Each structure stands twice: as structure tokens, then as C-alpha cells.
Amino acid sequence: MSDPIRRNDPCPCGSGRRYKECHGKLGDGAEPRFESLIPQALRLHQQGRIDEAEALYREVLARDPANAVATHYLGMAAWQRGNPHEGERLMRASIAANPAIPDFHNNLGLLLRDTGRAGEAIACYRTTLEVDPRWFEAHNNLGLALEDFGRFEDAIDAYVQGISSEPRFGAARQNLARVLLSLGRYADGWEEYRWRLIAQGLAPFPPDPQTRPLPATLAGRQMELIAEQGLGDIVFFLRFAPELVERGATLAFRGDARLHSMLERTGLFTAGLRAESDPKSTAEAIFVGDLPWLLEANEPERFPPPLALEPLGDRTARVRASIERLGPPPRIALTWRAGIASAGGPVRSQLKAVPLDRLGAALRSIRATWISVQRLPGAGEREALGASLGATVHDFSAANDDLEEMLALLSAVDGYIGMSNLNAHLRAGVERSMQVLVPHPPEWRWGIEGDRSPWFPGIRVHRQTQDGDWSAALDSLRV
């Protein structure tokens, strides 16, 4: 069993406050053994040991059926198990029992936003701050919900308030950066974007205020570009590598080995390519996401094109011959989902998806040979899309397991329609046309409006509307 928590220890709920100032306030006057069950359960819950935490919550409730903390976190556990209805019921019961706990309102807001009720979530976050104005995390959550409504200036204000309350609040600074970049306020956006390393646990300290952008001449400097975030993000940010070489730097790359062979062919990384687990080099380490700030890419005229990627000739010839046997041109690659889905809980799903029946109906009148390059397609998804299309969707999803194979395939097809994912970045690298479906709220690199992005001027963008409707985006697709 977990060690007993002391009143001055951090609260196991993760709020960052001392236990006596957070959930420990509810245990004042309780019998010691009984009081100790709550922090033990919270700690187990935070460690992901939900079964054990639930058992302790139920033990508390068996002795005190009105215990608000046990009721609330039993609701959190239900949500995490994929039952948001039961989770909401229990969370609301905990608030009815004790509305003076700010975390209860904040967590209910997270659940409501996760289930598509951003308006109700906003009310919860505002209540959180009424109960305790020091609960700075609610400012960040409020900003995310305001983004859902397209209220980007209000979201900026929420993030700024959170940062004013806690200047080292990395998550709010990262989110502020996203919105500023989406709105085209690049200089301020890149400055705040430096805080993403704190938010993502990649750095122990805030950005050094003494660091300055890179000088015009980098002769004699050896730099190792460090991968971060997803593979698509890595490929996106490496568009800045040629400028470093042009300024005289010698480059190495440290990151996912699946990218090494194609990066080697760019001729940029003459100091070598290393896996993340390899011994650290003596070169100057630079996270790839810091390159726009270091190179002062503060206006679209300073944006470099996507990093040019050369597919292997023999693979391209083989893949082209394979897809030519499937049917006549145009041969179009499709994806309908990107990101990951959570099973519920306080971390919002990063899943981006377009309904298969709607996508198929929008493309049904187009005569083409359709090719699925969807990573990890769900059971029956490709067949469902084919039924909606009225045509066979050929399965090339296995190419996602070999990025050289995928690069060759994306260079061989005539078109690409899909979500913003790694395949979209690879397609941009072979300088071929594509159409990208952009969910709302958009990723910062796609901006907030228009059918073009300054980062991908040759790519047509089709946007989901703020109310979640894909109709206009899908109606504008064409080949």
C-alpha cells in the first residue's frame, strides 16, 4: 500500500497544491485510518492503478456514502473506463455534496468538453475560478473550450490569465503559442512555443531568456537536430535544415531511425544520423521545433518549402507497376483519420477523423482508382468507405510500417486526399499535389481560415466548420 501522505505533501490529485490546501481539507476531523484512504486512492489513481483506487473509493463510500471526494474520483474512473454517462452522474453528485472544491468543477468541465459540450464546459471552468481564483489550470482548460467555439481572442485572454497566475505554466504557454501561430502572429507565437519543451516534459527549465536567434553566419558550428513530437512534426520542422547548411553549419540528426535513410539522401546531415538511444554527441543540440524561432521565420516570406525527399527509384518503379494493375488513372490515396484516441479521462483525445459515409458520398461521382494508405485502419473501415464510394478501396495500409515504401507510394499516386498526418508531410516532400481535410479547431500550421496555408501554398485545404460539420469541406473536394 502507498505510504501515508502528510498534510504538507503535494496532493496526489495532481493539482500541484499541498494536500492540506486541496483534497485534504475534506478530511479535517476524520478518524486517521479512514482519512488515509483518500490520499492513498488518489495516488493509486494517478499512477494508473484504477482497480485498486476504485476499491478504496468504494471502501470509503461504504463507511461514508456522502463522501464527495470518493464519489467524484469514482466518477473519474468510470469516465476513464469509457463510461462518461456514469462519470458525469457521479461528478455532479460530488458537486452537489460539496460545491466548494474547485477541482470537481474543473474535472466535470473536462468531461463535458470531451463529450462535445464545450459551452457547458466553459461554465464549469468559470465556476472553478469563482470558487478558487488561484486554480490556474482552469484558465488553460477554458482557453481550449473557447477555441472549440472559434473564440480565439478570448482563448488568448484565458491563457494569458493562467500565465499571469503561474508564469511557469508550460501548458498554457504552449497553447497560447498555438493560437498566436494560427492567427499569423509568428514572432510572439514562436517565443511562447519555446515553452512546449516544459509542457511536454522534454526540458527541466524554462527557456533561457539570454538565448538569441542564430546569426547570419554559422561557419564552424556543428549542430545536432533533436527530434520531438510526432514523425509528421519532425518532417515539417526539418524544412529549416537547408537554411542552417546555407549559413555554414554542419548538421547531424538524432531521432527515429525510420527517417534516417531518406534524410541521408538529402545530403544535409553530413555529421551523421543517430537513434535517440545512441550516445550523445558533442555537437550543439537543437530541438527541431525551435528552428523557426532561431531562424526568425516571422512572416510567410521567410517560410521555407517542405523538405524535399527523394524516394528510392527501384521502390517507386515497383509500386507504380503495382498500382497501375489496379485500375486506370487517376489513382488517389486516401486517409480518413489521424492522431490517437483516448478511452476517456482528463487528457483530451487527439483523434482527427472524417465520417467514412460522408467522405465516400462526397467522392462517389469521381471515377478513380482508390488506394487506402490509412495507418491502422479499424475493422471494416475500408470496406465501409468502399460501399459509400461505390468502388473498391485497395488496401495499402501496410506501407505505413516502412516509410521508404510509403514515400515511394505517395510519389507514385496521382493524388492524395486525407487528414493532416505523416503521410501528408511525406507527400509534400515529394512535391506532389494533395487536398487536406482540416478539423476544427485547426492545427496552427493550417491557420484559421481560407483554402490555403502559408506553410503549404500549393495544397488545397478543406475545413470542418466550428459546429463540427464537414459538408462544405467535402463538397469542395475535386480531382
Secondary structure, DSSP 8 states (H G I E B T S, - for coil): ------TTSB-TTSSSSBGGGTGGGGGTT--HHHHHHHHHHHHHHHTT-HHHHHHHHHHHHHH-TT-HHHHHHHHHHHHHTT-HHHHHHHHHHHHHH-TT-HHHHHHHHHHHHHTT-HHHHHHHHHHHHHH-TT-THHHHHHHHHHHHTT-HHHHHHHHHHHHHH-TT-HHHHHHHHHHHHHTT-HHHHHHHHTTHHHHTTS-SS---TT-----S--TT-EEEEE--S-HHHHHHHGGGHHHHHHTT-EEEEES-GGGHHHHHTTT--TT-EE-TTS---SSEEEEGGGHHHHTT--SGGG----------HHHHHHHHHHHHTT-SS-EEEE--EES---SSSSS----EE--HHHHHHHHTTS--EEEE--SS--TTHHHHHHHHHTS-EEE-GGGGG-HHHHHHHHHHSSEEEEESSHHHHHHHHTT---EEEE-SS--GGG-SSSS-BTTBTTSEEEE--TTS--HHHHHT---
